[in-house]
Amino acid sequence: MSFQKNKTSLRRSCIRCGNCCSTSTPSLHRDDLPLITNGFIPRTRLYTIRRGELVWDNVEQKLVQAPAELLKVKEKQGKRECVFHDPQPSTCIIYPHRPVQCRALECWDTAEFEEVFAGPKLTRSDLIQDPVVLGLIKEHDGRCSYGRMEELVKRIPTEGETAVKEIIKVLRFDTELRPFMARKLDLPLDGMDFLLGRPLIQTIVMFGLKVKREPDGTFFLTTLSNTGLGQA
């Protein structure tokens, strides 16, 4: 949701311009738990921001590293627009069951939103009871943490190919675990972004890197300026 902090105007009601729904999506709070458990918001429409991941701070209006886990509603592919936003006309298709952030947002006065935003957030552990799934999530978080990725990236200038191979090993584990979990545990593949967070081959851009995947499955790591680093 895009707005300026403590923005005020003469307007005191929503004109359904759609700006809040087309530029960002809400993170979920503990009060949103019934929306998930009762099926109003499917888990396949959520993704997890893991600790240390670069994320846009709606209140401060800047990119920051997430200090803790967040669950967010997905955006439409290639856009910042909420998956539940219908632009013609501008409406929310789950409006009676929208998250508390959406209920609190008044773009002309953000005080209530900021109060809600500071409240306790919903996490994966609030929604998952299966010990096998929780165990796999814990293993993934340990081996694919953003803290570990940051450490490995910092080692590239001194260790070169050795550090690059370690990064690719992490990327491969993250990539291969997703279809494995879906297949073995009979889970929807499009629910992996909720269970494991967004794929590292996408979010690695936060470190100034990108991944090219060859048809034979080889990972080729480059900088965003297309300078090759290595492959495996």
Contacts in CASP RR format, 6 or more apart in sequence:
PFRMAT RR
TARGET T0000
AUTHOR 0000-0000-0000
METHOD contacts of the structure
MODEL  1
MSFQKNKTSLRRSCIRCGNCCSTSTPSLHRDDLPLITNGFIPRTRLYTIR
RGELVWDNVEQKLVQAPAELLKVKEKQGKRECVFHDPQPSTCIIYPHRPV
QCRALECWDTAEFEEVFAGPKLTRSDLIQDPVVLGLIKEHDGRCSYGRME
ELVKRIPTEGETAVKEIIKVLRFDTELRPFMARKLDLPLDGMDFLLGRPL
IQTIVMFGLKVKREPDGTFFLTTLSNTGLGQA
1 20 0 8 1.000
1 23 0 8 1.000
1 24 0 8 1.000
1 25 0 8 1.000
1 26 0 8 1.000
1 58 0 8 1.000
1 101 0 8 1.000
1 105 0 8 1.000
1 107 0 8 1.000
1 113 0 8 1.000
2 19 0 8 1.000
2 20 0 8 1.000
2 23 0 8 1.000
2 24 0 8 1.000
2 58 0 8 1.000
2 61 0 8 1.000
3 20 0 8 1.000
3 58 0 8 1.000
3 105 0 8 1.000
3 107 0 8 1.000
3 110 0 8 1.000
4 61 0 8 1.000
4 110 0 8 1.000
5 59 0 8 1.000
5 60 0 8 1.000
5 61 0 8 1.000
5 110 0 8 1.000
5 114 0 8 1.000
6 109 0 8 1.000
6 110 0 8 1.000
6 111 0 8 1.000
7 107 0 8 1.000
7 108 0 8 1.000
7 109 0 8 1.000
7 110 0 8 1.000
8 108 0 8 1.000
8 109 0 8 1.000
9 108 0 8 1.000
11 108 0 8 1.000
12 108 0 8 1.000
14 106 0 8 1.000
14 107 0 8 1.000
16 89 0 8 1.000
16 90 0 8 1.000
16 91 0 8 1.000
17 90 0 8 1.000
18 85 0 8 1.000
18 87 0 8 1.000
18 90 0 8 1.000
19 107 0 8 1.000
20 102 0 8 1.000
20 105 0 8 1.000
20 107 0 8 1.000
21 81 0 8 1.000
21 82 0 8 1.000
21 84 0 8 1.000
21 85 0 8 1.000
21 90 0 8 1.000
21 92 0 8 1.000
22 79 0 8 1.000
22 80 0 8 1.000
22 81 0 8 1.000
22 82 0 8 1.000
22 85 0 8 1.000
22 87 0 8 1.000
23 80 0 8 1.000
23 81 0 8 1.000
24 56 0 8 1.000
24 58 0 8 1.000
24 75 0 8 1.000
24 80 0 8 1.000
24 82 0 8 1.000
25 72 0 8 1.000
25 73 0 8 1.000
25 74 0 8 1.000
25 75 0 8 1.000
25 80 0 8 1.000
25 82 0 8 1.000
25 83 0 8 1.000
26 72 0 8 1.000
26 73 0 8 1.000
26 82 0 8 1.000
26 99 0 8 1.000
26 101 0 8 1.000
26 102 0 8 1.000
27 49 0 8 1.000
27 70 0 8 1.000
27 71 0 8 1.000
27 72 0 8 1.000
27 101 0 8 1.000
27 121 0 8 1.000
28 35 0 8 1.000
28 36 0 8 1.000
28 46 0 8 1.000
28 70 0 8 1.000
28 71 0 8 1.000
28 72 0 8 1.000
28 73 0 8 1.000
28 99 0 8 1.000
28 101 0 8 1.000
28 121 0 8 1.000
28 122 0 8 1.000
29 99 0 8 1.000
29 100 0 8 1.000
29 101 0 8 1.000
29 116 0 8 1.000
29 119 0 8 1.000
29 120 0 8 1.000
29 121 0 8 1.000
29 122 0 8 1.000
30 119 0 8 1.000
30 120 0 8 1.000
30 121 0 8 1.000
30 122 0 8 1.000
30 126 0 8 1.000
31 100 0 8 1.000
32 41 0 8 1.000
32 99 0 8 1.000
32 100 0 8 1.000
32 122 0 8 1.000
33 122 0 8 1.000
33 126 0 8 1.000
33 127 0 8 1.000
34 40 0 8 1.000
35 41 0 8 1.000
35 97 0 8 1.000
35 99 0 8 1.000
36 43 0 8 1.000
36 46 0 8 1.000
36 122 0 8 1.000
36 127 0 8 1.000
37 127 0 8 1.000
40 94 0 8 1.000
40 97 0 8 1.000
41 73 0 8 1.000
41 94 0 8 1.000
41 97 0 8 1.000
41 99 0 8 1.000
43 127 0 8 1.000
43 191 0 8 1.000
43 194 0 8 1.000
44 188 0 8 1.000
44 190 0 8 1.000
44 191 0 8 1.000
44 194 0 8 1.000
45 73 0 8 1.000
45 74 0 8 1.000
45 83 0 8 1.000
45 84 0 8 1.000
46 71 0 8 1.000
46 72 0 8 1.000
46 73 0 8 1.000
46 74 0 8 1.000
46 191 0 8 1.000
46 193 0 8 1.000
46 194 0 8 1.000
47 71 0 8 1.000
47 72 0 8 1.000
47 74 0 8 1.000
47 193 0 8 1.000
47 194 0 8 1.000
47 197 0 8 1.000
47 198 0 8 1.000
48 69 0 8 1.000
48 70 0 8 1.000
48 71 0 8 1.000
48 72 0 8 1.000
48 124 0 8 1.000
48 193 0 8 1.000
48 194 0 8 1.000
48 195 0 8 1.000
48 196 0 8 1.000
48 197 0 8 1.000
48 198 0 8 1.000
49 55 0 8 1.000
49 66 0 8 1.000
49 69 0 8 1.000
49 70 0 8 1.000
49 71 0 8 1.000
49 72 0 8 1.000
49 197 0 8 1.000
49 198 0 8 1.000
50 66 0 8 1.000
50 69 0 8 1.000
50 141 0 8 1.000
50 145 0 8 1.000
50 146 0 8 1.000
50 197 0 8 1.000
51 66 0 8 1.000
51 67 0 8 1.000
51 68 0 8 1.000
51 69 0 8 1.000
51 145 0 8 1.000
51 146 0 8 1.000
52 65 0 8 1.000
52 66 0 8 1.000
52 67 0 8 1.000
52 145 0 8 1.000
52 146 0 8 1.000
52 147 0 8 1.000
53 65 0 8 1.000
53 66 0 8 1.000
53 146 0 8 1.000
53 198 0 8 1.000
53 203 0 8 1.000
53 206 0 8 1.000
54 63 0 8 1.000
54 64 0 8 1.000
54 65 0 8 1.000
54 66 0 8 1.000
54 203 0 8 1.000
54 206 0 8 1.000
55 63 0 8 1.000
55 64 0 8 1.000
55 65 0 8 1.000
55 66 0 8 1.000
55 70 0 8 1.000
56 62 0 8 1.000
56 63 0 8 1.000
57 63 0 8 1.000
57 64 0 8 1.000
58 117 0 8 1.000
59 110 0 8 1.000
59 113 0 8 1.000
59 114 0 8 1.000
59 117 0 8 1.000
65 146 0 8 1.000
68 121 0 8 1.000
69 121 0 8 1.000
69 123 0 8 1.000
69 124 0 8 1.000
70 121 0 8 1.000
71 121 0 8 1.000
71 122 0 8 1.000
71 123 0 8 1.000
71 124 0 8 1.000
71 194 0 8 1.000
73 82 0 8 1.000
73 83 0 8 1.000
73 84 0 8 1.000
73 99 0 8 1.000
74 82 0 8 1.000
74 83 0 8 1.000
74 193 0 8 1.000
75 81 0 8 1.000
75 82 0 8 1.000
75 83 0 8 1.000
76 82 0 8 1.000
76 83 0 8 1.000
76 85 0 8 1.000
81 87 0 8 1.000
82 92 0 8 1.000
84 92 0 8 1.000
84 93 0 8 1.000
84 94 0 8 1.000
84 98 0 8 1.000
85 91 0 8 1.000
85 92 0 8 1.000
85 93 0 8 1.000
86 92 0 8 1.000
86 93 0 8 1.000
92 98 0 8 1.000
92 102 0 8 1.000
100 116 0 8 1.000
101 113 0 8 1.000
101 116 0 8 1.000
101 117 0 8 1.000
104 112 0 8 1.000
104 113 0 8 1.000
104 115 0 8 1.000
104 116 0 8 1.000
104 117 0 8 1.000
105 112 0 8 1.000
105 113 0 8 1.000
106 112 0 8 1.000
106 113 0 8 1.000
124 137 0 8 1.000
124 194 0 8 1.000
124 195 0 8 1.000
125 134 0 8 1.000
128 134 0 8 1.000
128 137 0 8 1.000
128 195 0 8 1.000
132 185 0 8 1.000
133 181 0 8 1.000
133 185 0 8 1.000
133 187 0 8 1.000
133 195 0 8 1.000
136 177 0 8 1.000
136 181 0 8 1.000
136 195 0 8 1.000
137 195 0 8 1.000
137 196 0 8 1.000
140 173 0 8 1.000
140 174 0 8 1.000
140 177 0 8 1.000
140 196 0 8 1.000
142 148 0 8 1.000
143 170 0 8 1.000
143 173 0 8 1.000
144 170 0 8 1.000
144 173 0 8 1.000
144 174 0 8 1.000
144 196 0 8 1.000
144 200 0 8 1.000
148 170 0 8 1.000
149 167 0 8 1.000
149 170 0 8 1.000
149 200 0 8 1.000
149 204 0 8 1.000
149 207 0 8 1.000
150 207 0 8 1.000
152 163 0 8 1.000
152 166 0 8 1.000
152 167 0 8 1.000
152 170 0 8 1.000
153 163 0 8 1.000
153 167 0 8 1.000
153 207 0 8 1.000
153 209 0 8 1.000
155 162 0 8 1.000
155 163 0 8 1.000
155 166 0 8 1.000
156 163 0 8 1.000
156 164 0 8 1.000
156 167 0 8 1.000
156 229 0 8 1.000
160 229 0 8 1.000
161 230 0 8 1.000
164 221 0 8 1.000
164 229 0 8 1.000
164 230 0 8 1.000
164 232 0 8 1.000
165 232 0 8 1.000
167 209 0 8 1.000
167 221 0 8 1.000
168 219 0 8 1.000
168 221 0 8 1.000
168 230 0 8 1.000
168 231 0 8 1.000
168 232 0 8 1.000
169 232 0 8 1.000
170 200 0 8 1.000
171 200 0 8 1.000
171 201 0 8 1.000
171 204 0 8 1.000
171 211 0 8 1.000
171 219 0 8 1.000
171 221 0 8 1.000
172 219 0 8 1.000
172 232 0 8 1.000
174 196 0 8 1.000
174 199 0 8 1.000
174 200 0 8 1.000
174 201 0 8 1.000
175 199 0 8 1.000
175 200 0 8 1.000
175 201 0 8 1.000
177 196 0 8 1.000
178 189 0 8 1.000
178 192 0 8 1.000
178 196 0 8 1.000
178 199 0 8 1.000
179 189 0 8 1.000
181 187 0 8 1.000
181 192 0 8 1.000
181 195 0 8 1.000
181 196 0 8 1.000
182 188 0 8 1.000
182 189 0 8 1.000
182 191 0 8 1.000
182 192 0 8 1.000
187 195 0 8 1.000
193 199 0 8 1.000
201 211 0 8 1.000
201 213 0 8 1.000
201 219 0 8 1.000
204 210 0 8 1.000
204 211 0 8 1.000
205 224 0 8 1.000
208 223 0 8 1.000
208 224 0 8 1.000
209 221 0 8 1.000
209 222 0 8 1.000
209 223 0 8 1.000
209 224 0 8 1.000
209 229 0 8 1.000
210 221 0 8 1.000
210 222 0 8 1.000
210 223 0 8 1.000
210 224 0 8 1.000
211 219 0 8 1.000
211 220 0 8 1.000
211 221 0 8 1.000
211 222 0 8 1.000
212 219 0 8 1.000
212 220 0 8 1.000
212 222 0 8 1.000
213 219 0 8 1.000
213 220 0 8 1.000
214 220 0 8 1.000
214 231 0 8 1.000
218 231 0 8 1.000
218 232 0 8 1.000
219 231 0 8 1.000
219 232 0 8 1.000
220 228 0 8 1.000
220 230 0 8 1.000
220 231 0 8 1.000
221 228 0 8 1.000
221 229 0 8 1.000
221 230 0 8 1.000
221 231 0 8 1.000
222 228 0 8 1.000
222 229 0 8 1.000
222 230 0 8 1.000
223 229 0 8 1.000
END
